Amino acid sequence: MSAAPFAHGFPSSDAVIRVRRMPAWLLSVGLHTIAIVTLALLLHPVAKGPAVEPARTAGIALVQRSANETTYFTESDADQLSQEQLAALPTDASAQPTALAELPVDPAITLPSTNDVGGSLGLGEVLPGAIGFTTGSQPAKRTSGGQAQTQVFGAQGTGTKFIYVFDRSASMSGFQGRPMIAARQQLLASLDDLESIHQFQIVFYNDTPAVFNPDRPRPPHILFATEENKRLAKSFIESISPAGGTRHLDALKLALGMNPDVVFFLTDAAEPQLSPRELAEIRRRNRAEATIHSIEFGSGPFPGGDNFLVRLARQNHGKHVYVDVTKLP
């Protein structure tokens, strides 16, 4: 019997000769195979005990329901999906937030409309109880932006520039002169409401306008309500006497040419009326969108109707006030 290839654990000389005669490429393949197997064993060791479940936290899951199954998509699943795939997932409509505009509103807490705020003092309406305002003006109220609030026979205006256009025709001397006396009192009280940062102008008119102008020979212009100007204005007001006829349009055009915020227009003349064409001209000339309040002096209760003074106020954001001169103090 021939000797074994290996004796005592060592290769025999014949085996060594055979290995040496092995082709080089085959030897290289064998070595690479051994290296790969060794690396695999190192990277994947055999577990030596039960695996420990990693801790998990709660999260949000999207639900997709169909006729046969329900599928849950967790946050980790969502991280692996594209934006397009996420957008395509159907959701439960009941889970969507309700739009703010669709929330029900309790009618008991809705804000009032501008019509509600105006109440019975809407545009063009008669202000009731105007006689109560002939005894004097209430204190002015300063508003934001340096504006002032003042009133004439209860018609209140807010702004910085005020123009008073008052009738001085002969009819204002009737009823023992009470219409002119009351008009003067209201005008002076309104001027007292103004401060030096506010501006004013006074136009008394009959057939022609008479404008307060302490700066002659300069043309009339709107003036600041300084103490000196108000003192001079008082002298001018007290110098006016009723006389002549009535011509409304020229006085109103003169006032609007000064771009006021508020015009207080007072007359006792039911005739002559401003025609629809003249009212349209006033509206067109009111480029500053001034508020025009019309104060109507009449004898007896207000007869009602839609006369030119009511329309003048309505067309220019103002109020119409009726004063029964027979009840003036």
C-alpha angles and dihedrals in degrees: 000000000000121000118271116258091243125038122187091352096303124108118252122242091255091055092049090051090051092050091048089052091051112113115261095235092056091050090051092052092052093051093049091050091053091050093051094050091049092050092050091053092051094050096046109040119186111264113250101200143354117322117252114235110229118238115264129203129213117261146161120288127194115219125217115187127192135168093272107028148013119228125198123206114198129198091263089053091049091053089062095049125087121242090253092054092049092050090053094057112106116232135198107268091212090066094059117105115251115247113250093236090056095056113114114253122214107231089214092070102039116123117254119255123241089257091056092049092053093053112172090346095075124150112295095006125130114257106229122225096020090154089073090067096060093085094068147303127284117239115283120254119221114220134192117294094033094287124148133215119218136157144208116204089341097308102124125206131190125202145077101267121056129179124191116206107186130178114239098176121138093264090068088073093064125107091042091307094295096135093058093042092051092046091052092049093051093047094050092047091051092051089053088061092062125087130208093270091061127079134219145172133192126215119184111186143184117147087340134021122258109203128197104245118163090165099069132190085035115089115262115276139165114284137208116251096244119156090252094051091047090051091052090045090055090055090049093050093049091050094059117104126186114255143135134020133306131267113166105176101064093051093049092047090051091052095048090050088070092059098234128184094220134020121194106201115190127181141148094203117115084174136081094034125203107253122229088255092053091047089052090051091053090050090050093049091050092089093150089058090236119186109245115199115192119209112194122199113205142160114251129353120339107277093212125223134112103284125171093269092055090049093046091057094042094050092050104045094260142116131250116227124192120204121192102217092198088071097048113121 
